[in-house]
Amino acid sequence: MASNDPGRKLARRFQVTNGQDFSLSACPTRAAEACGLDKKTGKQLLRTRINDLSRLQELLYAEGTWSLLVVLQALDSGGKDGVIKHVMSGINPQGVSVTSFKQPGPVELAHGYLWREHLAAPLAGRIGIFNRSHYEEVLVTRVHPELLDHECLPPKLRKQPSFWEDRYQDISHFERYMARQGTVVLKFFLHISKEEQRQRFLRRIDHHSKNWKFSAADIHERHYWDDYQRAYEDAIRRTAHPDAPWFVVPADQKWFERLVVIEAIIDALEKMDLKVPKVDPAMKAEMEKARQQLLAEAPPTAHGPTHGPLH
């Protein structure tokens, strides 16, 4: 993409690396027009950038040292599944893993709350996507603290005044540890308005093809809208860091939401300065030997072999 294209630095407009003065209420849920983008142009950019992401992902896989973790968080109907489907549409499935973190079961509850995130972290050379994540432990449990009754926590520790602050620190340490091991961590809050959520819920009810998406639990959680806004604001404020930035993505326009996410991912991959691994002399010799063997197996032709020596 040319340097004057509007998508080049798009994601950085919504990036949070220091949450000290962060205010969620100051963040827009619609921003395409303010960024000089219309739907037609945005969708064209998205198609182009999907191809760019595919090329970079191939380099990431080939180099095999860096990895990328994409954390997707949103309120219900915020568009996480759509982002995964559209943004990752051009990626080789071998190089990406998607983990959807559901309500923890008995095994997960018997371990520390970061245990399953460790197990699902991406391998070197891969992109890992968390559809919901460890942040549920400072979001849904913050809104519904009674859920902590199911976790195997000593009551003495649960009553610590610093309980939630300790969790924020643990999450930050976990993410910075991953960054020091070569895993770039990008966290996205897909920021949807209450009115847009209402309309999306109605479409799920009114359109038969979308009925399967409806959940009465989603309607119930909508009653806690303000509580979730405060929980997200606190989580972003306490855990935003240059090694693990947040992106508060305007999510009312799905095409714009997806474009911002893919721009952030591409920006991070480009900063890795990925290169195709060099082949050492011994391997080149083996390749030339294999090449000669394969050429010798070819049936004779009137014009003879057309392949030159390996360079």
C-alpha positions as CSV (number, residue, x, y, z in Angstrom):
1,M,0.0,0.0,0.0
2,A,1.4,3.4,-0.9
3,S,2.4,5.7,1.9
4,N,-0.4,8.2,1.2
5,D,-3.2,5.5,1.3
6,P,-5.6,6.1,4.2
7,G,-5.2,2.6,5.6
8,R,-1.5,2.7,6.2
9,K,-1.6,4.2,9.7
10,L,-5.3,3.6,10.3
11,A,-5.0,1.2,13.3
12,R,-2.6,3.5,15.1
13,R,-5.4,6.0,15.6
14,F,-7.1,3.5,17.9
15,Q,-4.1,2.1,19.7
16,V,-3.6,2.4,23.4
17,T,-0.2,1.7,24.8
18,N,-0.5,3.7,28.1
19,G,-3.8,3.5,29.8
20,Q,-3.2,6.1,32.5
21,D,-5.7,8.6,31.2
22,F,-7.8,6.2,29.1
23,S,-11.5,6.8,28.9
24,L,-13.8,4.4,27.1
25,S,-16.6,6.9,26.8
26,A,-14.2,9.1,24.7
27,C,-13.7,6.4,22.1
28,P,-16.0,6.3,19.1
29,T,-18.0,3.4,17.9
30,R,-18.2,4.8,14.3
31,A,-15.2,6.5,12.7
32,A,-15.0,5.7,9.0
33,E,-16.2,9.1,7.9
34,A,-13.7,10.9,10.2
35,C,-10.9,8.7,8.7
36,G,-11.9,9.7,5.2
37,L,-13.2,6.3,4.2
38,D,-16.4,5.2,2.6
39,K,-17.7,1.6,2.4
40,K,-16.7,1.0,-1.2
41,T,-13.1,2.2,-0.7
42,G,-12.8,0.4,2.6
43,K,-13.9,-3.0,1.2
44,Q,-11.4,-2.6,-1.7
45,L,-8.6,-1.8,0.8
46,L,-9.6,-4.9,2.8
47,R,-9.3,-7.2,-0.2
48,T,-5.9,-5.8,-1.0
49,R,-4.7,-6.1,2.6
50,I,-5.9,-9.7,2.9
51,N,-3.4,-10.5,0.1
52,D,-0.7,-8.6,1.9
53,L,-1.4,-10.4,5.1
54,S,-1.2,-13.8,3.3
55,R,2.3,-12.9,2.0
56,L,3.5,-11.8,5.4
57,Q,2.0,-14.9,7.1
58,E,4.0,-17.1,4.7
59,L,7.2,-15.2,5.7
60,L,6.3,-15.6,9.4
61,Y,5.8,-19.3,8.9
62,A,9.0,-19.7,6.9
63,E,11.2,-17.8,9.3
64,G,9.9,-19.7,12.3
65,T,11.1,-17.5,15.1
66,W,8.5,-14.8,15.8
67,S,4.8,-15.5,16.5
68,L,1.7,-13.3,16.8
69,L,-1.2,-13.5,19.3
70,V,-4.4,-11.7,18.4
71,V,-6.8,-11.3,21.4
72,L,-10.4,-10.5,20.4
73,Q,-12.7,-9.1,23.1
74,A,-16.2,-7.6,22.6
75,L,-19.6,-7.4,24.1
76,D,-22.2,-9.8,22.6
77,S,-22.7,-9.2,18.8
78,G,-19.5,-7.1,18.6
79,G,-18.3,-9.0,15.6
80,K,-15.5,-11.3,16.7
81,D,-16.5,-14.2,14.5
82,G,-16.9,-12.0,11.5
83,V,-13.4,-10.5,12.0
84,I,-11.9,-14.0,12.2
85,K,-13.8,-15.1,9.1
86,H,-13.0,-12.1,6.9
87,V,-9.6,-10.9,8.1
88,M,-8.1,-14.4,8.1
89,S,-9.8,-15.6,4.8
90,G,-6.5,-15.6,2.9
91,I,-4.3,-17.2,5.4
92,N,-2.9,-20.7,5.2
93,P,-4.7,-22.8,7.8
94,Q,-1.5,-24.5,8.7
95,G,-0.1,-21.3,10.1
96,V,-3.0,-20.1,12.2
97,S,-4.9,-21.5,15.2
98,V,-8.2,-20.2,16.6
99,T,-9.1,-20.9,20.2
100,S,-12.6,-20.0,21.4
101,F,-12.5,-19.8,25.2
102,K,-15.9,-21.0,26.6
103,Q,-17.0,-21.1,30.2
104,P,-14.2,-23.0,32.1
105,G,-15.0,-26.6,33.1
106,P,-13.8,-28.5,36.1
107,V,-10.3,-29.1,34.9
108,E,-9.8,-25.4,34.0
109,L,-11.3,-24.3,37.3
110,A,-8.8,-26.5,39.2
111,H,-5.9,-24.7,37.6
112,G,-4.9,-21.0,37.7
113,Y,-6.9,-18.9,35.3
114,L,-4.0,-18.4,32.9
115,W,-3.3,-22.1,32.5
116,R,-5.3,-22.7,29.4
117,E,-4.0,-19.6,27.7
118,H,-0.4,-20.9,28.1
119,L,-1.5,-24.2,26.4
120,A,-3.2,-22.3,23.5
121,A,-0.4,-19.8,22.9
122,P,0.9,-19.8,19.3
123,L,3.9,-21.8,18.2
124,A,6.9,-20.0,16.7
125,G,6.1,-19.0,13.1
126,R,2.3,-19.1,13.7
127,I,-0.6,-16.7,14.3
128,G,-2.8,-17.5,17.3
129,I,-6.3,-16.0,17.7
130,F,-8.1,-16.0,21.1
131,N,-11.8,-15.6,20.6
132,R,-12.4,-14.2,24.1
133,S,-9.5,-14.8,26.4
134,H,-7.9,-14.5,29.9
135,Y,-9.6,-11.0,30.1
136,E,-12.9,-12.7,30.9
137,E,-11.4,-13.1,34.3
138,V,-11.4,-9.4,34.9
139,L,-14.5,-8.7,32.9
140,V,-17.4,-11.2,33.4
141,T,-16.1,-12.1,36.8
142,R,-15.8,-8.5,37.7
143,V,-19.4,-7.9,36.7
144,H,-20.5,-11.2,38.2
145,P,-18.1,-11.9,41.1
146,E,-20.2,-14.8,42.3
147,L,-18.6,-16.8,39.5
148,L,-15.4,-16.8,41.6
149,D,-17.2,-19.3,43.9
150,H,-16.6,-22.0,41.3
151,E,-12.8,-21.3,41.1
152,C,-10.6,-23.2,43.5
153,L,-9.3,-20.1,45.3
154,P,-8.6,-20.0,49.0
155,P,-11.1,-17.6,50.6
156,K,-8.3,-15.7,52.2
157,L,-6.9,-14.7,48.8
158,R,-10.3,-13.8,47.4
159,K,-10.8,-11.3,50.2
160,Q,-7.5,-9.5,49.5
161,P,-8.2,-5.8,48.8
162,S,-5.8,-5.9,46.0
163,F,-7.5,-9.0,44.3
164,W,-8.4,-7.3,41.0
165,E,-5.3,-5.2,40.8
166,D,-3.2,-8.4,41.3
167,R,-5.1,-10.0,38.4
168,Y,-4.3,-7.0,36.1
169,Q,-0.6,-7.3,37.1
170,D,-0.6,-11.0,36.5
171,I,-2.1,-10.5,33.0
172,S,0.4,-7.8,32.2
173,H,3.3,-9.9,33.4
174,F,2.1,-12.9,31.3
175,E,1.8,-10.8,28.2
176,R,5.2,-9.2,28.6
177,Y,6.7,-12.6,29.2
178,M,5.3,-13.7,25.9
179,A,6.6,-10.6,24.2
180,R,10.1,-11.3,25.5
181,Q,9.8,-14.8,24.0
182,G,9.1,-13.5,20.6
183,T,5.3,-13.5,20.6
184,V,3.8,-10.2,19.6
185,V,0.6,-9.6,21.5
186,L,-2.2,-7.5,20.0
187,K,-5.4,-7.0,21.9
188,F,-8.6,-5.7,20.3
189,F,-11.7,-4.5,22.0
190,L,-14.4,-4.3,19.3
191,H,-16.3,-1.3,20.6
192,I,-20.0,-1.4,19.7
193,S,-22.7,1.0,20.7
194,K,-25.7,0.0,22.7
195,E,-28.0,1.0,19.9
196,E,-26.1,-1.0,17.3
197,Q,-26.2,-4.0,19.6
198,R,-30.0,-3.6,20.0
199,Q,-30.4,-3.6,16.2
200,R,-28.2,-6.6,15.7
201,F,-30.1,-8.6,18.3
202,L,-33.4,-7.7,16.6
203,R,-32.0,-8.9,13.2
204,R,-31.2,-12.2,14.9
205,I,-34.8,-12.5,16.0
206,D,-36.4,-11.2,12.9
207,H,-34.4,-13.1,10.2
208,H,-34.9,-16.9,10.3
209,S,-31.4,-17.4,8.9
210,K,-29.9,-15.7,11.9
211,N,-32.1,-17.3,14.6
212,W,-29.3,-19.7,15.5
213,K,-27.2,-16.8,16.7
214,F,-29.9,-15.7,19.3
215,S,-29.2,-16.4,23.0
216,A,-31.4,-15.3,25.8
217,A,-28.3,-15.0,27.9
218,D,-27.1,-12.2,25.6
219,I,-30.2,-10.3,26.3
220,H,-29.8,-10.9,30.0
221,E,-26.2,-9.6,29.9
222,R,-27.4,-6.4,28.1
223,H,-28.8,-5.3,31.5
224,Y,-25.3,-5.0,32.8
225,W,-24.1,-2.8,29.9
226,D,-22.8,0.0,32.1
227,D,-21.0,-2.5,34.4
228,Y,-19.2,-4.0,31.4
229,Q,-18.2,-0.6,30.1
230,R,-16.5,0.1,33.4
231,A,-14.9,-3.3,33.5
232,Y,-13.5,-2.9,30.0
233,E,-12.3,0.6,30.8
234,D,-10.5,-0.6,33.9
235,A,-9.0,-3.6,32.1
236,I,-7.6,-1.5,29.2
237,R,-6.4,1.2,31.6
238,R,-4.5,-1.3,33.7
239,T,-3.0,-3.6,31.0
240,A,-2.2,-1.4,28.0
241,H,1.5,-1.5,27.4
242,P,3.8,-1.0,24.3
243,D,4.6,-4.7,24.5
244,A,0.9,-5.6,24.5
245,P,-1.1,-2.7,23.1
246,W,-4.9,-2.5,23.1
247,F,-6.8,-1.3,20.0
248,V,-10.2,0.1,20.8
249,V,-11.8,-0.5,17.4
250,P,-15.0,1.3,16.3
251,A,-17.3,-1.7,15.6
252,D,-20.6,-0.3,14.5
253,Q,-19.5,-0.5,10.8
254,K,-18.3,-4.1,10.3
255,W,-16.2,-3.4,7.2
256,F,-14.4,-0.6,9.0
257,E,-13.9,-2.8,12.1
258,R,-12.3,-5.5,10.0
259,L,-10.0,-3.1,8.1
260,V,-8.7,-1.6,11.4
261,V,-7.9,-5.1,12.7
262,I,-6.1,-6.2,9.6
263,E,-4.1,-3.0,9.4
264,A,-2.9,-3.5,13.0
265,I,-1.9,-7.1,12.3
266,I,0.0,-6.1,9.1
267,D,1.7,-3.3,10.9
268,A,3.0,-5.7,13.6
269,L,4.2,-8.2,11.1
270,E,6.0,-5.6,9.0
271,K,7.8,-4.4,12.1
272,M,9.3,-7.9,12.5
273,D,11.3,-7.4,9.3
274,L,10.6,-11.0,8.2
275,K,12.9,-12.6,5.7
276,V,13.0,-15.8,3.8
277,P,15.6,-18.0,5.5
278,K,18.9,-18.3,3.7
279,V,19.9,-21.7,2.5
280,D,23.4,-22.7,3.7
281,P,26.0,-24.1,1.3
282,A,25.6,-27.7,2.4
283,M,21.9,-27.6,1.7
284,K,22.5,-26.0,-1.7
285,A,24.8,-28.9,-2.5
286,E,22.1,-31.4,-1.5
287,M,19.5,-29.5,-3.6
288,E,21.7,-29.5,-6.6
289,K,22.4,-33.3,-6.2
290,A,18.6,-33.9,-5.9
291,R,18.0,-31.7,-8.9
292,Q,20.4,-33.7,-11.1
293,Q,18.8,-37.0,-9.9
294,L,15.3,-35.7,-10.8
295,L,16.4,-34.4,-14.2
296,A,18.0,-37.8,-14.9
297,E,14.6,-39.5,-14.4
298,A,13.0,-37.3,-17.1
299,P,12.0,-39.1,-20.3
300,P,14.2,-38.0,-23.3
301,T,12.9,-35.2,-25.5
302,A,13.8,-34.0,-29.0
303,H,15.2,-30.8,-27.5
304,G,17.0,-32.2,-24.4
305,P,16.9,-30.8,-20.9
306,T,15.9,-27.1,-20.7
307,H,16.9,-26.5,-17.0
308,G,20.1,-24.7,-16.2
309,P,22.2,-25.1,-13.1
310,L,20.9,-24.2,-9.7
311,H,21.8,-20.7,-8.6
